[in-house]
Amino acid sequence: MLAFALMCGQAFSQVETERKAGFQFGLFPPLSTNGLHSYRYTNDVSLNLLVGLSKNENVLTVGGLANVVTNEANGFQLAGLVNIAGKESRGVQFAGLANTSKHHAGFQFAGVINVSGDVKGMQWAGLVNKARNVIGVQWAGLINIAENSDYPIGLINLIRHGEKSIAITYNETGSVVTTFRSGGRFLYGIVGIGYNHKTSGRSYVTEAGFGAHIYCLSRIRIHNELKLSCFGYSNNPLIIENDHLRHTVFHISYSVLPAIRLSPHFELFGGPSLCYMNAGKTNERLVSYRNLWQHTGISRSQQIYIGYQAGIHYIF
């Protein structure tokens, strides 16, 4: 049904005769109140039980599976799976799977992926956002892709005219982590893996988070980073017979990191962190600082304290 609607839209998108309807109801093309000529219609309101096909939409478009608009879609589009706008879309696109448009102004929400040309507003996707030039915010569970985007929020942000770097960091818990930082001019994502030399369990560290740049001088800026790291898993490989989270350390930190650019590619940074740590009994003394707050349970302890982080970036 969706393929049929797409073929019809492509075949007849150049037809000049245009018709208008205040309300359209259908199952799938051509079973609708607009009949065989649905591809010619500009509708104010469309209700499609499965798949809808039209030339333009002005106010509200609802499709159980998909909405296919060969020209412009304005207002609110809601689809169980896919919203497709052949040219521009303005307003809100909300789909369980994907939204696509040539250009979009407004808000795009998709369970999996948004694909658009120029975007003015916000893209929100469970996995991936893809656009050309973004004026606004991209928010993705995994990856943002764009030519230009100053405010991407995702773990990985592949912005052509943005910034990417490899960093090596060290903090008060004894974690040495290699991280990939990627983003736009102001916001960036962080993913990393490393080693902890203090823990009593497995020593590898995984880390993820988000950051924001504050620009001060040509060579000086401040990184603000919110990160979560995990390490100290059980040494017992038979995790079915062992509580493999018993020794695990969960570490959350907010860091303010002044940075100085040494060259076009290298940057030193370091500063204080406000930290929360939840650790198993064997790892509860990883940090010997005086705590701001502490709670000790039967098998785990929690603490809030002031820590630190320092490192070096290679920027490319």
Contacts in CASP RR format, 6 or more apart in sequence:
PFRMAT RR
TARGET T0000
AUTHOR 0000-0000-0000
METHOD contacts of the structure
MODEL  1
MLAFALMCGQAFSQVETERKAGFQFGLFPPLSTNGLHSYRYTNDVSLNLL
VGLSKNENVLTVGGLANVVTNEANGFQLAGLVNIAGKESRGVQFAGLANT
SKHHAGFQFAGVINVSGDVKGMQWAGLVNKARNVIGVQWAGLINIAENSD
YPIGLINLIRHGEKSIAITYNETGSVVTTFRSGGRFLYGIVGIGYNHKTS
GRSYVTEAGFGAHIYCLSRIRIHNELKLSCFGYSNNPLIIENDHLRHTVF
HISYSVLPAIRLSPHFELFGGPSLCYMNAGKTNERLVSYRNLWQHTGISR
SQQIYIGYQAGIHYIF
1 28 0 8 1.000
1 29 0 8 1.000
1 50 0 8 1.000
1 51 0 8 1.000
1 65 0 8 1.000
2 51 0 8 1.000
2 65 0 8 1.000
2 66 0 8 1.000
2 68 0 8 1.000
2 81 0 8 1.000
2 82 0 8 1.000
4 28 0 8 1.000
4 29 0 8 1.000
4 51 0 8 1.000
5 28 0 8 1.000
5 29 0 8 1.000
5 51 0 8 1.000
5 52 0 8 1.000
5 53 0 8 1.000
5 66 0 8 1.000
5 68 0 8 1.000
6 68 0 8 1.000
6 84 0 8 1.000
8 29 0 8 1.000
8 38 0 8 1.000
8 39 0 8 1.000
8 53 0 8 1.000
9 39 0 8 1.000
9 53 0 8 1.000
9 68 0 8 1.000
9 70 0 8 1.000
10 70 0 8 1.000
12 39 0 8 1.000
12 40 0 8 1.000
12 70 0 8 1.000
13 39 0 8 1.000
13 55 0 8 1.000
13 70 0 8 1.000
13 71 0 8 1.000
15 39 0 8 1.000
15 40 0 8 1.000
17 40 0 8 1.000
18 40 0 8 1.000
18 41 0 8 1.000
18 42 0 8 1.000
18 55 0 8 1.000
19 34 0 8 1.000
19 37 0 8 1.000
19 40 0 8 1.000
19 41 0 8 1.000
19 42 0 8 1.000
20 41 0 8 1.000
20 42 0 8 1.000
20 43 0 8 1.000
21 33 0 8 1.000
21 34 0 8 1.000
21 41 0 8 1.000
21 42 0 8 1.000
21 43 0 8 1.000
21 44 0 8 1.000
22 43 0 8 1.000
22 44 0 8 1.000
22 45 0 8 1.000
23 33 0 8 1.000
23 43 0 8 1.000
23 44 0 8 1.000
23 45 0 8 1.000
23 46 0 8 1.000
23 47 0 8 1.000
24 32 0 8 1.000
24 33 0 8 1.000
24 34 0 8 1.000
24 38 0 8 1.000
24 41 0 8 1.000
24 43 0 8 1.000
24 45 0 8 1.000
24 46 0 8 1.000
24 47 0 8 1.000
24 48 0 8 1.000
24 54 0 8 1.000
25 32 0 8 1.000
25 33 0 8 1.000
25 46 0 8 1.000
25 47 0 8 1.000
25 48 0 8 1.000
26 32 0 8 1.000
26 33 0 8 1.000
26 47 0 8 1.000
26 48 0 8 1.000
26 49 0 8 1.000
26 52 0 8 1.000
27 48 0 8 1.000
27 49 0 8 1.000
27 50 0 8 1.000
28 48 0 8 1.000
28 49 0 8 1.000
28 50 0 8 1.000
28 51 0 8 1.000
28 52 0 8 1.000
29 35 0 8 1.000
29 38 0 8 1.000
29 39 0 8 1.000
29 51 0 8 1.000
29 52 0 8 1.000
29 53 0 8 1.000
30 36 0 8 1.000
30 38 0 8 1.000
32 38 0 8 1.000
32 48 0 8 1.000
32 52 0 8 1.000
32 53 0 8 1.000
34 41 0 8 1.000
34 43 0 8 1.000
34 54 0 8 1.000
38 52 0 8 1.000
38 53 0 8 1.000
38 54 0 8 1.000
39 53 0 8 1.000
39 54 0 8 1.000
39 55 0 8 1.000
39 70 0 8 1.000
40 55 0 8 1.000
41 54 0 8 1.000
41 55 0 8 1.000
41 56 0 8 1.000
42 54 0 8 1.000
42 55 0 8 1.000
42 56 0 8 1.000
42 57 0 8 1.000
42 58 0 8 1.000
43 54 0 8 1.000
43 56 0 8 1.000
43 57 0 8 1.000
43 58 0 8 1.000
43 61 0 8 1.000
44 58 0 8 1.000
44 59 0 8 1.000
44 60 0 8 1.000
45 59 0 8 1.000
45 60 0 8 1.000
45 61 0 8 1.000
46 52 0 8 1.000
46 54 0 8 1.000
46 57 0 8 1.000
46 60 0 8 1.000
46 61 0 8 1.000
46 62 0 8 1.000
46 63 0 8 1.000
46 67 0 8 1.000
47 62 0 8 1.000
47 63 0 8 1.000
48 61 0 8 1.000
48 62 0 8 1.000
48 63 0 8 1.000
48 64 0 8 1.000
48 67 0 8 1.000
49 63 0 8 1.000
49 64 0 8 1.000
50 63 0 8 1.000
50 64 0 8 1.000
50 65 0 8 1.000
50 66 0 8 1.000
51 63 0 8 1.000
51 64 0 8 1.000
51 65 0 8 1.000
51 66 0 8 1.000
51 67 0 8 1.000
51 68 0 8 1.000
52 61 0 8 1.000
52 63 0 8 1.000
52 66 0 8 1.000
52 67 0 8 1.000
52 68 0 8 1.000
53 68 0 8 1.000
53 70 0 8 1.000
54 61 0 8 1.000
54 68 0 8 1.000
54 69 0 8 1.000
54 70 0 8 1.000
55 69 0 8 1.000
55 70 0 8 1.000
55 71 0 8 1.000
56 69 0 8 1.000
56 71 0 8 1.000
56 72 0 8 1.000
56 73 0 8 1.000
56 74 0 8 1.000
57 67 0 8 1.000
57 69 0 8 1.000
57 72 0 8 1.000
57 73 0 8 1.000
57 74 0 8 1.000
57 75 0 8 1.000
57 77 0 8 1.000
58 74 0 8 1.000
58 75 0 8 1.000
59 74 0 8 1.000
59 75 0 8 1.000
59 76 0 8 1.000
60 75 0 8 1.000
60 76 0 8 1.000
61 67 0 8 1.000
61 69 0 8 1.000
61 73 0 8 1.000
61 75 0 8 1.000
61 76 0 8 1.000
61 77 0 8 1.000
61 78 0 8 1.000
61 83 0 8 1.000
62 78 0 8 1.000
62 79 0 8 1.000
63 78 0 8 1.000
63 79 0 8 1.000
63 80 0 8 1.000
64 79 0 8 1.000
64 80 0 8 1.000
64 81 0 8 1.000
65 79 0 8 1.000
65 80 0 8 1.000
65 81 0 8 1.000
65 82 0 8 1.000
66 79 0 8 1.000
66 80 0 8 1.000
66 81 0 8 1.000
66 82 0 8 1.000
66 83 0 8 1.000
66 84 0 8 1.000
67 73 0 8 1.000
67 77 0 8 1.000
67 78 0 8 1.000
67 79 0 8 1.000
67 82 0 8 1.000
67 83 0 8 1.000
67 84 0 8 1.000
68 84 0 8 1.000
69 77 0 8 1.000
69 84 0 8 1.000
69 85 0 8 1.000
69 86 0 8 1.000
69 89 0 8 1.000
70 86 0 8 1.000
71 86 0 8 1.000
71 87 0 8 1.000
72 85 0 8 1.000
72 86 0 8 1.000
72 87 0 8 1.000
72 88 0 8 1.000
72 89 0 8 1.000
72 90 0 8 1.000
73 83 0 8 1.000
73 85 0 8 1.000
73 88 0 8 1.000
73 89 0 8 1.000
73 90 0 8 1.000
73 93 0 8 1.000
73 101 0 8 1.000
74 89 0 8 1.000
74 90 0 8 1.000
74 91 0 8 1.000
75 90 0 8 1.000
75 91 0 8 1.000
75 92 0 8 1.000
76 91 0 8 1.000
76 92 0 8 1.000
76 94 0 8 1.000
77 83 0 8 1.000
77 85 0 8 1.000
77 89 0 8 1.000
77 92 0 8 1.000
77 93 0 8 1.000
77 94 0 8 1.000
77 95 0 8 1.000
77 99 0 8 1.000
78 94 0 8 1.000
78 95 0 8 1.000
79 94 0 8 1.000
79 95 0 8 1.000
79 96 0 8 1.000
80 95 0 8 1.000
80 96 0 8 1.000
80 97 0 8 1.000
81 95 0 8 1.000
81 96 0 8 1.000
81 97 0 8 1.000
81 98 0 8 1.000
82 95 0 8 1.000
82 97 0 8 1.000
82 98 0 8 1.000
82 99 0 8 1.000
82 100 0 8 1.000
83 89 0 8 1.000
83 93 0 8 1.000
83 94 0 8 1.000
83 95 0 8 1.000
83 98 0 8 1.000
83 99 0 8 1.000
83 100 0 8 1.000
83 101 0 8 1.000
84 100 0 8 1.000
84 101 0 8 1.000
85 93 0 8 1.000
85 100 0 8 1.000
85 101 0 8 1.000
85 102 0 8 1.000
85 104 0 8 1.000
86 100 0 8 1.000
86 101 0 8 1.000
86 102 0 8 1.000
87 101 0 8 1.000
87 102 0 8 1.000
87 103 0 8 1.000
88 101 0 8 1.000
88 102 0 8 1.000
88 103 0 8 1.000
88 104 0 8 1.000
88 105 0 8 1.000
89 101 0 8 1.000
89 103 0 8 1.000
89 104 0 8 1.000
89 105 0 8 1.000
89 116 0 8 1.000
90 104 0 8 1.000
90 105 0 8 1.000
90 106 0 8 1.000
91 105 0 8 1.000
91 106 0 8 1.000
91 107 0 8 1.000
92 106 0 8 1.000
92 107 0 8 1.000
92 108 0 8 1.000
92 109 0 8 1.000
93 99 0 8 1.000
93 101 0 8 1.000
93 104 0 8 1.000
93 107 0 8 1.000
93 108 0 8 1.000
93 109 0 8 1.000
93 110 0 8 1.000
93 114 0 8 1.000
94 109 0 8 1.000
94 110 0 8 1.000
95 109 0 8 1.000
95 110 0 8 1.000
95 111 0 8 1.000
96 110 0 8 1.000
96 111 0 8 1.000
96 112 0 8 1.000
97 110 0 8 1.000
97 111 0 8 1.000
97 112 0 8 1.000
97 113 0 8 1.000
98 110 0 8 1.000
98 111 0 8 1.000
98 112 0 8 1.000
98 113 0 8 1.000
98 114 0 8 1.000
98 115 0 8 1.000
99 108 0 8 1.000
99 109 0 8 1.000
99 110 0 8 1.000
99 113 0 8 1.000
99 114 0 8 1.000
99 115 0 8 1.000
99 116 0 8 1.000
100 114 0 8 1.000
100 115 0 8 1.000
100 116 0 8 1.000
101 108 0 8 1.000
101 115 0 8 1.000
101 116 0 8 1.000
101 117 0 8 1.000
102 116 0 8 1.000
102 117 0 8 1.000
103 116 0 8 1.000
103 117 0 8 1.000
103 118 0 8 1.000
103 119 0 8 1.000
104 116 0 8 1.000
104 117 0 8 1.000
104 118 0 8 1.000
104 119 0 8 1.000
104 120 0 8 1.000
104 121 0 8 1.000
104 123 0 8 1.000
105 119 0 8 1.000
105 120 0 8 1.000
105 121 0 8 1.000
106 119 0 8 1.000
106 120 0 8 1.000
106 121 0 8 1.000
106 122 0 8 1.000
107 121 0 8 1.000
107 122 0 8 1.000
107 124 0 8 1.000
108 114 0 8 1.000
108 116 0 8 1.000
108 119 0 8 1.000
108 122 0 8 1.000
108 123 0 8 1.000
108 124 0 8 1.000
108 125 0 8 1.000
108 129 0 8 1.000
109 124 0 8 1.000
109 125 0 8 1.000
110 124 0 8 1.000
110 125 0 8 1.000
110 126 0 8 1.000
111 125 0 8 1.000
111 126 0 8 1.000
111 127 0 8 1.000
112 125 0 8 1.000
112 126 0 8 1.000
112 127 0 8 1.000
112 128 0 8 1.000
113 125 0 8 1.000
113 126 0 8 1.000
113 127 0 8 1.000
113 128 0 8 1.000
113 129 0 8 1.000
113 130 0 8 1.000
114 123 0 8 1.000
114 124 0 8 1.000
114 125 0 8 1.000
114 128 0 8 1.000
114 129 0 8 1.000
114 130 0 8 1.000
114 131 0 8 1.000
115 130 0 8 1.000
115 131 0 8 1.000
116 123 0 8 1.000
116 130 0 8 1.000
116 131 0 8 1.000
116 132 0 8 1.000
117 131 0 8 1.000
117 132 0 8 1.000
117 133 0 8 1.000
118 131 0 8 1.000
118 132 0 8 1.000
118 133 0 8 1.000
118 134 0 8 1.000
118 135 0 8 1.000
119 131 0 8 1.000
119 132 0 8 1.000
119 133 0 8 1.000
119 134 0 8 1.000
119 135 0 8 1.000
119 136 0 8 1.000
119 138 0 8 1.000
120 134 0 8 1.000
120 135 0 8 1.000
120 136 0 8 1.000
121 134 0 8 1.000
121 135 0 8 1.000
121 136 0 8 1.000
121 137 0 8 1.000
122 136 0 8 1.000
122 137 0 8 1.000
122 138 0 8 1.000
122 139 0 8 1.000
123 129 0 8 1.000
123 131 0 8 1.000
123 134 0 8 1.000
123 137 0 8 1.000
123 138 0 8 1.000
123 139 0 8 1.000
123 140 0 8 1.000
123 144 0 8 1.000
124 139 0 8 1.000
124 140 0 8 1.000
125 139 0 8 1.000
125 140 0 8 1.000
125 141 0 8 1.000
126 140 0 8 1.000
126 141 0 8 1.000
126 142 0 8 1.000
127 140 0 8 1.000
127 141 0 8 1.000
127 142 0 8 1.000
127 143 0 8 1.000
128 140 0 8 1.000
128 142 0 8 1.000
128 143 0 8 1.000
128 144 0 8 1.000
128 145 0 8 1.000
129 138 0 8 1.000
129 139 0 8 1.000
129 140 0 8 1.000
129 143 0 8 1.000
129 144 0 8 1.000
129 145 0 8 1.000
129 146 0 8 1.000
129 152 0 8 1.000
130 145 0 8 1.000
130 146 0 8 1.000
131 138 0 8 1.000
131 145 0 8 1.000
131 146 0 8 1.000
131 147 0 8 1.000
131 149 0 8 1.000
132 146 0 8 1.000
132 147 0 8 1.000
132 148 0 8 1.000
133 146 0 8 1.000
133 147 0 8 1.000
133 148 0 8 1.000
133 149 0 8 1.000
134 146 0 8 1.000
134 148 0 8 1.000
134 149 0 8 1.000
134 150 0 8 1.000
134 151 0 8 1.000
134 152 0 8 1.000
136 149 0 8 1.000
136 150 0 8 1.000
136 151 0 8 1.000
137 151 0 8 1.000
137 152 0 8 1.000
137 153 0 8 1.000
138 144 0 8 1.000
138 146 0 8 1.000
138 149 0 8 1.000
138 151 0 8 1.000
138 152 0 8 1.000
138 153 0 8 1.000
138 154 0 8 1.000
138 157 0 8 1.000
139 153 0 8 1.000
139 154 0 8 1.000
140 152 0 8 1.000
140 153 0 8 1.000
140 154 0 8 1.000
141 154 0 8 1.000
141 155 0 8 1.000
142 154 0 8 1.000
142 155 0 8 1.000
142 156 0 8 1.000
143 154 0 8 1.000
143 155 0 8 1.000
143 156 0 8 1.000
143 157 0 8 1.000
143 158 0 8 1.000
144 152 0 8 1.000
144 153 0 8 1.000
144 154 0 8 1.000
144 156 0 8 1.000
144 157 0 8 1.000
144 158 0 8 1.000
144 159 0 8 1.000
144 183 0 8 1.000
145 158 0 8 1.000
145 159 0 8 1.000
146 152 0 8 1.000
146 158 0 8 1.000
146 159 0 8 1.000
146 160 0 8 1.000
147 159 0 8 1.000
147 160 0 8 1.000
147 161 0 8 1.000
148 159 0 8 1.000
148 160 0 8 1.000
148 161 0 8 1.000
148 162 0 8 1.000
149 157 0 8 1.000
149 159 0 8 1.000
149 162 0 8 1.000
149 183 0 8 1.000
149 184 0 8 1.000
150 184 0 8 1.000
150 185 0 8 1.000
150 186 0 8 1.000
150 187 0 8 1.000
151 184 0 8 1.000
151 186 0 8 1.000
151 187 0 8 1.000
152 159 0 8 1.000
152 183 0 8 1.000
152 184 0 8 1.000
152 187 0 8 1.000
152 188 0 8 1.000
152 189 0 8 1.000
153 187 0 8 1.000
153 189 0 8 1.000
153 210 0 8 1.000
154 189 0 8 1.000
154 210 0 8 1.000
155 189 0 8 1.000
155 190 0 8 1.000
155 191 0 8 1.000
155 208 0 8 1.000
155 209 0 8 1.000
156 180 0 8 1.000
156 182 0 8 1.000
156 189 0 8 1.000
156 191 0 8 1.000
157 182 0 8 1.000
157 183 0 8 1.000
157 184 0 8 1.000
157 187 0 8 1.000
157 188 0 8 1.000
157 189 0 8 1.000
158 182 0 8 1.000
159 182 0 8 1.000
159 183 0 8 1.000
159 184 0 8 1.000
162 183 0 8 1.000
162 184 0 8 1.000
162 185 0 8 1.000
163 181 0 8 1.000
163 182 0 8 1.000
163 183 0 8 1.000
163 184 0 8 1.000
163 185 0 8 1.000
163 188 0 8 1.000
163 315 0 8 1.000
164 180 0 8 1.000
164 181 0 8 1.000
164 182 0 8 1.000
164 183 0 8 1.000
164 315 0 8 1.000
164 316 0 8 1.000
165 180 0 8 1.000
165 181 0 8 1.000
165 182 0 8 1.000
165 267 0 8 1.000
165 313 0 8 1.000
165 314 0 8 1.000
165 315 0 8 1.000
165 316 0 8 1.000
166 178 0 8 1.000
166 179 0 8 1.000
166 180 0 8 1.000
166 181 0 8 1.000
166 313 0 8 1.000
166 314 0 8 1.000
166 316 0 8 1.000
167 178 0 8 1.000
167 179 0 8 1.000
167 181 0 8 1.000
167 311 0 8 1.000
167 312 0 8 1.000
167 313 0 8 1.000
167 314 0 8 1.000
168 176 0 8 1.000
168 177 0 8 1.000
168 178 0 8 1.000
168 179 0 8 1.000
168 311 0 8 1.000
168 312 0 8 1.000
169 175 0 8 1.000
169 176 0 8 1.000
169 177 0 8 1.000
169 179 0 8 1.000
169 309 0 8 1.000
169 310 0 8 1.000
169 311 0 8 1.000
170 176 0 8 1.000
170 177 0 8 1.000
170 309 0 8 1.000
170 310 0 8 1.000
170 311 0 8 1.000
171 253 0 8 1.000
171 273 0 8 1.000
171 307 0 8 1.000
171 308 0 8 1.000
171 309 0 8 1.000
171 310 0 8 1.000
172 273 0 8 1.000
172 275 0 8 1.000
172 287 0 8 1.000
172 289 0 8 1.000
172 307 0 8 1.000
172 308 0 8 1.000
172 309 0 8 1.000
173 196 0 8 1.000
173 198 0 8 1.000
173 231 0 8 1.000
173 249 0 8 1.000
173 251 0 8 1.000
173 277 0 8 1.000
173 286 0 8 1.000
173 287 0 8 1.000
174 196 0 8 1.000
174 197 0 8 1.000
174 198 0 8 1.000
174 286 0 8 1.000
175 194 0 8 1.000
175 195 0 8 1.000
175 196 0 8 1.000
175 205 0 8 1.000
175 207 0 8 1.000
175 229 0 8 1.000
175 231 0 8 1.000
175 251 0 8 1.000
176 194 0 8 1.000
176 195 0 8 1.000
176 196 0 8 1.000
176 197 0 8 1.000
176 205 0 8 1.000
177 192 0 8 1.000
177 193 0 8 1.000
177 194 0 8 1.000
177 195 0 8 1.000
177 205 0 8 1.000
177 207 0 8 1.000
177 229 0 8 1.000
178 192 0 8 1.000
178 193 0 8 1.000
178 194 0 8 1.000
179 190 0 8 1.000
179 191 0 8 1.000
179 192 0 8 1.000
179 207 0 8 1.000
180 190 0 8 1.000
180 191 0 8 1.000
180 192 0 8 1.000
181 188 0 8 1.000
181 189 0 8 1.000
181 190 0 8 1.000
181 313 0 8 1.000
182 188 0 8 1.000
182 189 0 8 1.000
183 189 0 8 1.000
185 213 0 8 1.000
186 212 0 8 1.000
186 213 0 8 1.000
187 210 0 8 1.000
187 211 0 8 1.000
187 212 0 8 1.000
187 213 0 8 1.000
188 210 0 8 1.000
188 211 0 8 1.000
188 212 0 8 1.000
188 213 0 8 1.000
189 209 0 8 1.000
189 210 0 8 1.000
189 211 0 8 1.000
190 207 0 8 1.000
190 208 0 8 1.000
190 209 0 8 1.000
190 210 0 8 1.000
190 211 0 8 1.000
190 225 0 8 1.000
190 227 0 8 1.000
191 207 0 8 1.000
191 208 0 8 1.000
191 209 0 8 1.000
192 205 0 8 1.000
192 206 0 8 1.000
192 207 0 8 1.000
192 208 0 8 1.000
193 204 0 8 1.000
193 205 0 8 1.000
193 206 0 8 1.000
193 207 0 8 1.000
194 204 0 8 1.000
194 205 0 8 1.000
194 206 0 8 1.000
194 207 0 8 1.000
195 203 0 8 1.000
195 204 0 8 1.000
195 205 0 8 1.000
196 203 0 8 1.000
196 204 0 8 1.000
196 205 0 8 1.000
196 231 0 8 1.000
196 232 0 8 1.000
197 203 0 8 1.000
198 283 0 8 1.000
198 286 0 8 1.000
199 231 0 8 1.000
199 232 0 8 1.000
199 247 0 8 1.000
199 249 0 8 1.000
199 283 0 8 1.000
199 286 0 8 1.000
200 232 0 8 1.000
200 247 0 8 1.000
200 282 0 8 1.000
200 283 0 8 1.000
201 232 0 8 1.000
201 233 0 8 1.000
201 234 0 8 1.000
201 235 0 8 1.000
201 247 0 8 1.000
201 282 0 8 1.000
201 283 0 8 1.000
202 231 0 8 1.000
202 232 0 8 1.000
202 233 0 8 1.000
202 234 0 8 1.000
202 235 0 8 1.000
203 231 0 8 1.000
203 232 0 8 1.000
204 231 0 8 1.000
204 233 0 8 1.000
205 229 0 8 1.000
205 230 0 8 1.000
205 231 0 8 1.000
206 229 0 8 1.000
206 230 0 8 1.000
206 231 0 8 1.000
207 227 0 8 1.000
207 228 0 8 1.000
207 229 0 8 1.000
207 230 0 8 1.000
208 227 0 8 1.000
208 228 0 8 1.000
208 229 0 8 1.000
209 225 0 8 1.000
209 226 0 8 1.000
209 227 0 8 1.000
209 228 0 8 1.000
210 225 0 8 1.000
210 226 0 8 1.000
210 227 0 8 1.000
211 223 0 8 1.000
211 224 0 8 1.000
211 225 0 8 1.000
211 226 0 8 1.000
212 223 0 8 1.000
212 224 0 8 1.000
212 225 0 8 1.000
213 221 0 8 1.000
213 222 0 8 1.000
213 223 0 8 1.000
213 224 0 8 1.000
214 221 0 8 1.000
214 222 0 8 1.000
214 223 0 8 1.000
214 224 0 8 1.000
215 221 0 8 1.000
216 222 0 8 1.000
218 261 0 8 1.000
219 260 0 8 1.000
219 261 0 8 1.000
220 258 0 8 1.000
220 259 0 8 1.000
220 260 0 8 1.000
220 261 0 8 1.000
221 258 0 8 1.000
221 259 0 8 1.000
221 261 0 8 1.000
222 256 0 8 1.000
222 257 0 8 1.000
222 258 0 8 1.000
222 259 0 8 1.000
223 255 0 8 1.000
223 256 0 8 1.000
223 257 0 8 1.000
223 259 0 8 1.000
223 269 0 8 1.000
224 254 0 8 1.000
224 255 0 8 1.000
224 256 0 8 1.000
224 257 0 8 1.000
225 253 0 8 1.000
225 254 0 8 1.000
225 255 0 8 1.000
225 257 0 8 1.000
225 309 0 8 1.000
226 252 0 8 1.000
226 253 0 8 1.000
226 254 0 8 1.000
227 252 0 8 1.000
227 253 0 8 1.000
227 255 0 8 1.000
228 250 0 8 1.000
228 251 0 8 1.000
228 252 0 8 1.000
229 250 0 8 1.000
229 251 0 8 1.000
229 253 0 8 1.000
230 248 0 8 1.000
230 249 0 8 1.000
230 250 0 8 1.000
230 251 0 8 1.000
231 248 0 8 1.000
231 249 0 8 1.000
231 251 0 8 1.000
232 247 0 8 1.000
232 248 0 8 1.000
232 249 0 8 1.000
232 283 0 8 1.000
233 244 0 8 1.000
233 245 0 8 1.000
233 247 0 8 1.000
233 248 0 8 1.000
234 242 0 8 1.000
234 243 0 8 1.000
234 244 0 8 1.000
234 245 0 8 1.000
234 246 0 8 1.000
234 247 0 8 1.000
234 248 0 8 1.000
236 242 0 8 1.000
236 244 0 8 1.000
246 280 0 8 1.000
246 299 0 8 1.000
247 280 0 8 1.000
247 282 0 8 1.000
247 283 0 8 1.000
248 279 0 8 1.000
248 280 0 8 1.000
249 277 0 8 1.000
249 278 0 8 1.000
249 279 0 8 1.000
249 280 0 8 1.000
249 283 0 8 1.000
249 286 0 8 1.000
250 277 0 8 1.000
250 278 0 8 1.000
250 279 0 8 1.000
251 275 0 8 1.000
251 276 0 8 1.000
251 277 0 8 1.000
251 278 0 8 1.000
252 275 0 8 1.000
252 276 0 8 1.000
252 277 0 8 1.000
253 273 0 8 1.000
253 274 0 8 1.000
253 275 0 8 1.000
253 276 0 8 1.000
253 307 0 8 1.000
253 309 0 8 1.000
254 273 0 8 1.000
254 274 0 8 1.000
255 270 0 8 1.000
255 271 0 8 1.000
255 272 0 8 1.000
255 273 0 8 1.000
255 274 0 8 1.000
255 309 0 8 1.000
256 271 0 8 1.000
256 272 0 8 1.000
256 273 0 8 1.000
257 269 0 8 1.000
257 270 0 8 1.000
257 271 0 8 1.000
257 309 0 8 1.000
258 269 0 8 1.000
258 270 0 8 1.000
258 271 0 8 1.000
259 267 0 8 1.000
259 268 0 8 1.000
259 269 0 8 1.000
259 270 0 8 1.000
259 313 0 8 1.000
260 267 0 8 1.000
260 268 0 8 1.000
260 269 0 8 1.000
261 267 0 8 1.000
262 268 0 8 1.000
264 315 0 8 1.000
265 314 0 8 1.000
265 315 0 8 1.000
265 316 0 8 1.000
266 312 0 8 1.000
266 313 0 8 1.000
266 314 0 8 1.000
266 315 0 8 1.000
267 312 0 8 1.000
267 313 0 8 1.000
267 315 0 8 1.000
268 311 0 8 1.000
268 312 0 8 1.000
268 313 0 8 1.000
269 310 0 8 1.000
269 311 0 8 1.000
269 312 0 8 1.000
269 313 0 8 1.000
270 308 0 8 1.000
270 309 0 8 1.000
270 310 0 8 1.000
270 311 0 8 1.000
271 308 0 8 1.000
271 309 0 8 1.000
271 310 0 8 1.000
272 306 0 8 1.000
272 307 0 8 1.000
272 308 0 8 1.000
273 306 0 8 1.000
273 307 0 8 1.000
273 308 0 8 1.000
273 309 0 8 1.000
274 304 0 8 1.000
274 306 0 8 1.000
274 307 0 8 1.000
275 287 0 8 1.000
275 304 0 8 1.000
275 305 0 8 1.000
275 306 0 8 1.000
275 307 0 8 1.000
276 302 0 8 1.000
276 303 0 8 1.000
276 304 0 8 1.000
277 286 0 8 1.000
277 287 0 8 1.000
277 302 0 8 1.000
277 303 0 8 1.000
277 305 0 8 1.000
278 300 0 8 1.000
278 301 0 8 1.000
278 302 0 8 1.000
279 286 0 8 1.000
279 300 0 8 1.000
279 301 0 8 1.000
279 302 0 8 1.000
280 299 0 8 1.000
280 300 0 8 1.000
280 301 0 8 1.000
281 299 0 8 1.000
281 300 0 8 1.000
281 301 0 8 1.000
284 296 0 8 1.000
284 300 0 8 1.000
284 301 0 8 1.000
284 303 0 8 1.000
287 303 0 8 1.000
287 305 0 8 1.000
287 307 0 8 1.000
289 305 0 8 1.000
289 306 0 8 1.000
289 307 0 8 1.000
290 305 0 8 1.000
291 303 0 8 1.000
291 304 0 8 1.000
291 305 0 8 1.000
292 304 0 8 1.000
292 305 0 8 1.000
292 306 0 8 1.000
293 303 0 8 1.000
293 304 0 8 1.000
294 301 0 8 1.000
294 302 0 8 1.000
294 303 0 8 1.000
294 304 0 8 1.000
295 301 0 8 1.000
295 302 0 8 1.000
295 303 0 8 1.000
296 302 0 8 1.000
END
